Amino acid sequence: MDMARNKKQIGLALDPELLARFDAWRDRQRFSPSRTEVIEELLSTFLDAEDKRTGGKTVDNSDAD
């Protein structure tokens, strides 16, 4: 995935323990990916799976808390 062009910066607040686990995982990788690379890949994988699961249709989450 090459998203280097036209990136939009966003703010992201994470629980400190989750961030520590995230960074520890990155540090254990042979080639430590950037936080951005990992988040983009995870988000893309998640969205592709959701599109496959729902057929690309919007899911009604109006009952979700």
LINRAPE-V131308 format. One record per pair of residues at least 12 apart in sequence whose C-alpha atoms are under 10 Angstrom apart, sorted by the first residue. I is the first residue (numbers start at 1). J is the second residue. Records with the same first field share a line. If there is no record, write none. Layout:
I->J, J
This chain:
1->37, 40, 41, 44
2->37
3->37, 40
19->35
22->35, 38
23->35
26->38
